[in-house]
Amino acid sequence: MEDLSDFVAYDHLLYEPLAALGWEVVNVPWTADVDWTKYDAVVIRSPWDYQKQPSRFLNVLQEIEACGVPLFNSADVCRWNLDKRYLRELHEAGVGIIPTRWLDCLRPDDLCDLDDLGELWQLGQHIVAKPWIGAGADDTFVLKQSDPATWVQAQQVYAAKPLMVQGFVQSICDVGEYSLFYFGGAYSHAILKRPKHGDFRVQEEHGGEISATEPQSSHLELAEQALNAVAQQLLYARVDIVHLADGSPAVIELELIEPSLYFPFDPDSPDRFAKAFCAMIERIC
């Protein structure tokens, strides 16, 4: 994106390992007027404003591929992953996700309509409302069953906008959210993201605390199950996993467009990424 000053990005850590393999890196805002044929490949990294203009973003990706320039990840992958209804497809493929209800809008009487979804309400009498297309916790609300006033702002945002509602997962606050990273289909590293006290958002921009971690075998199994369900070649993937009330792991997000890859938390991860990139280029050429 044009201005990353309000974000924490680690893409610069790729410059040296890519240079060692013969590649020069140029940063290009996706909103710029660009002759994409000048480049040998395009890697999507930090366009963290795409959700504001999703159609324009997808058009740019299609333009890149139409020029014959290799794009990672592909426009088809990004189109599928841009709409969070991909989680419904993962669920249908047998991948564990957070129990979710999909709504076309949020009406005042939806509090009563959702009351029958005991699984959504079971943790602290809260649910979370998110947009189908969104990033960075934008337009995310924690709604309390006992406090209908918390619904007012959400109803204004979602009066004519589709949303997903999920049960509030308390383990995010108590333990954290795990992220597993894969480059070229191979596992690379993992981190644990914890929100600051009194918050539920794990992103660094919202005060989240990040640390390196070793994934549990159940995390690895679930992540690979989710990636296998995609059945597409991926240069990079981030699988975000949380624990439900019964202790079972569930995918909260499968990030295939522009995930932060948290290179500082594994010093060898930039080299792995660079080698995976070169390997995919060689297969294409």
C-alpha positions in Angstrom: 0.0 0.0 0.0 1.1 3.6 -0.4 1.5 4.4 3.3 2.5 1.8 5.8 3.4 4.2 8.6 0.5 3.0 10.8 1.5 -0.7 10.4 4.2 -3.1 11.4 5.7 -4.7 8.3 8.7 -7.0 7.9 9.0 -7.3 4.1 12.5 -5.6 4.1 13.9 -8.8 5.7 13.4 -10.5 2.3 15.7 -8.1 0.4 19.0 -9.7 1.3 18.1 -13.4 0.9 16.4 -12.6 -2.5 19.4 -10.6 -3.6 21.7 -13.6 -2.7 19.6 -15.6 -5.2 19.9 -13.0 -7.9 16.7 -11.0 -7.4 16.2 -7.3 -7.0 13.2 -6.1 -5.0 11.1 -3.1 -5.9 8.2 -2.0 -3.7 5.2 -1.0 -5.8 1.8 0.3 -4.3 -1.0 -1.7 -5.8 -2.9 1.6 -6.4 -0.2 3.1 -8.6 -0.3 3.3 -12.4 2.2 0.6 -13.2 3.6 -1.2 -16.3 3.7 -4.6 -14.8 5.6 -6.0 -17.8 8.7 -4.4 -16.4 8.9 -7.1 -13.7 9.8 -10.7 -13.8 7.4 -11.6 -10.9 5.0 -9.9 -8.5 4.6 -11.0 -4.9 1.7 -9.6 -2.9 2.9 -8.5 0.5 1.4 -5.6 2.4 -1.6 -4.1 0.6 -3.5 -3.7 3.9 -6.1 -1.4 2.5 -7.4 -3.7 -0.2 -10.6 -4.3 1.8 -11.7 -0.7 1.1 -11.7 -1.3 -2.7 -11.8 -5.1 -3.1 -13.1 -5.0 -6.7 -10.3 -2.6 -7.8 -7.8 -4.8 -6.0 -8.9 -7.9 -7.8 -8.8 -6.1 -11.1 -5.2 -5.1 -10.5 -4.3 -8.8 -9.9 -6.1 -9.8 -13.1 -4.2 -7.1 -14.9 -0.9 -8.5 -13.7 -1.7 -12.0 -14.8 -3.0 -10.8 -18.1 0.4 -9.3 -18.8 1.9 -12.8 -18.4 3.8 -11.9 -15.2 3.9 -14.6 -12.5 1.8 -13.5 -9.5 2.0 -15.0 -6.0 -0.4 -15.9 -4.7 -2.5 -16.2 -7.8 -5.5 -14.0 -8.6 -7.8 -17.1 -8.3 -6.5 -17.9 -4.8 -6.9 -14.2 -3.7 -10.4 -14.0 -5.1 -11.4 -17.1 -3.2 -9.7 -16.0 0.0 -11.0 -12.4 -0.1 -14.5 -13.4 0.9 -14.5 -15.1 4.4 -17.2 -17.5 3.2 -14.2 -19.6 2.2 -14.4 -20.7 5.9 -17.8 -22.3 5.1 -16.1 -24.3 2.3 -13.4 -25.4 4.7 -16.0 -26.5 7.1 -17.8 -28.5 4.4 -14.4 -30.1 3.6 -14.2 -31.3 7.2 -11.8 -28.6 8.5 -12.6 -27.5 12.1 -13.6 -23.8 12.3 -15.3 -21.6 14.9 -19.1 -22.1 14.8 -20.4 -19.4 12.4 -23.7 -18.0 11.2 -23.8 -16.0 7.9 -26.1 -13.1 7.7 -27.1 -10.7 4.9 -27.4 -7.8 7.4 -27.9 -7.2 11.1 -31.5 -6.3 12.1 -32.7 -5.2 15.6 -34.5 -8.5 16.1 -31.5 -10.6 15.2 -30.6 -10.8 18.9 -33.7 -12.9 19.4 -33.1 -14.8 16.2 -29.6 -15.8 17.3 -30.7 -16.8 20.8 -31.2 -20.4 19.7 -27.6 -20.7 18.7 -26.4 -21.8 22.1 -23.0 -22.7 20.8 -22.4 -19.2 19.7 -23.4 -17.7 23.0 -21.8 -20.3 25.3 -18.6 -18.3 26.1 -19.4 -15.3 28.3 -22.6 -14.5 26.5 -20.7 -12.8 23.8 -20.6 -13.1 20.0 -18.3 -11.5 17.4 -19.6 -9.8 14.3 -17.2 -9.5 11.3 -17.6 -8.5 7.6 -17.4 -11.1 4.9 -14.7 -8.9 3.3 -12.4 -7.3 5.9 -8.9 -7.2 7.4 -7.1 -5.9 10.4 -10.1 -6.3 12.7 -11.9 -3.5 10.8 -15.7 -3.4 11.6 -15.3 -6.2 14.2 -17.7 -6.0 17.1 -18.0 -8.0 20.3 -21.8 -8.2 21.1 -23.2 -9.0 24.5 -26.4 -10.8 24.9 -27.1 -9.1 28.2 -26.4 -5.6 26.8 -28.4 -4.9 23.6 -26.9 -1.4 23.6 -23.6 -2.9 22.3 -25.6 -3.8 19.1 -26.4 -0.2 18.1 -23.2 0.6 16.3 -22.9 -2.8 14.8 -26.5 -2.5 13.4 -25.5 0.9 11.9 -22.5 -0.7 10.2 -24.3 -3.8 9.0 -27.7 -2.3 8.2 -27.2 -3.2 4.6 -23.9 -5.1 4.7 -23.3 -8.9 5.0 -21.6 -10.2 8.1 -20.6 -13.4 9.9 -21.2 -14.0 13.6 -19.2 -16.3 15.7 -19.0 -17.4 19.3 -16.5 -15.3 21.3 -13.5 -17.6 21.9 -12.2 -16.9 25.4 -9.0 -18.7 24.8 -7.8 -15.9 22.6 -7.7 -13.7 25.7 -6.5 -16.4 28.1 -3.9 -18.2 25.9 -3.7 -16.4 22.5 -4.0 -17.2 18.8 -1.5 -19.4 17.0 -0.2 -18.6 13.5 1.5 -21.3 11.5 3.5 -20.3 8.3 4.0 -22.3 5.2 6.3 -21.4 2.2 5.9 -23.4 -1.0 3.7 -25.9 0.9 6.3 -26.6 3.6 6.0 -25.7 7.2 8.3 -22.8 8.2 7.6 -21.4 11.7 4.9 -20.4 14.2 4.1 -17.6 16.6 1.6 -17.0 19.4 -0.3 -13.7 19.4 -1.8 -12.4 22.6 -4.1 -9.3 22.9 -3.3 -6.6 25.4 -5.2 -6.7 28.7 -8.9 -5.8 28.2 -8.8 -6.3 24.4 -9.5 -9.2 22.0 -7.5 -8.0 19.0 -4.1 -9.7 18.6 -2.6 -7.5 15.9 0.5 -5.5 16.9 -1.2 -2.3 15.7 -3.8 -2.9 18.5 -1.2 -3.6 21.2 -0.9 -7.4 20.7 2.1 -9.2 22.0 3.9 -11.6 19.7 6.3 -14.5 20.6 7.8 -17.4 18.8 6.3 -20.8 19.6 6.4 -24.5 18.7 3.0 -25.7 17.3 1.3 -28.7 18.8 0.8 -31.8 16.6 -2.9 -31.0 16.5 -2.1 -27.5 15.1 0.1 -29.0 12.4 -2.5 -31.6 11.5 -5.3 -29.0 11.2 -3.2 -26.5 9.3 -2.2 -29.1 6.7 -5.8 -30.3 6.4 -6.9 -26.7 5.6 -4.1 -26.2 3.1 -5.0 -29.5 1.4 -8.5 -28.3 1.0 -7.3 -25.4 -1.0 -5.6 -27.7 -3.6 -3.7 -24.8 -5.2 0.0 -24.0 -5.4 0.8 -21.4 -2.7 4.0 -19.4 -2.3 2.9 -18.4 1.2 0.1 -19.2 3.7 -0.7 -18.4 7.2 -3.1 -20.5 9.2 -4.5 -18.9 12.3 -5.7 -21.3 15.0 -7.5 -20.9 18.3 -8.8 -23.4 20.9 -12.5 -23.8 21.4 -14.1 -24.3 24.9 -13.6 -28.1 24.7 -9.9 -27.7 23.9 -10.2 -28.6 20.2 -8.2 -26.5 17.7 -10.2 -24.5 15.1 -9.1 -22.4 12.1 -10.1 -18.8 12.7 -8.5 -17.5 9.5 -6.6 -19.0 6.5 -4.6 -16.0 5.2 -3.5 -16.4 1.6 -3.6 -12.8 0.3 -1.4 -10.4 2.4 -0.6 -12.0 5.7 2.2 -10.6 7.8 4.7 -13.4 7.9 6.5 -12.4 11.1 10.0 -13.0 9.8 11.8 -11.6 12.9 10.5 -14.5 15.0 12.5 -17.1 13.1 15.8 -15.8 11.7 15.9 -18.5 9.0 12.4 -17.8 7.7 13.3 -15.1 5.1 15.8 -17.6 3.5 13.1 -20.3 3.4 10.7 -17.8 1.7 13.3 -16.8 -0.8 14.2 -20.4 -1.7 10.5 -21.3 -2.0 10.0 -18.3 -4.3 12.8 -19.4 -6.6 11.7 -23.0 -6.6 8.2 -21.9 -7.8 9.6 -19.6 -10.5 11.8 -22.4 -11.8 8.8 -24.7 -12.0 6.9 -22.1 -14.0 9.8 -21.4 -16.4 
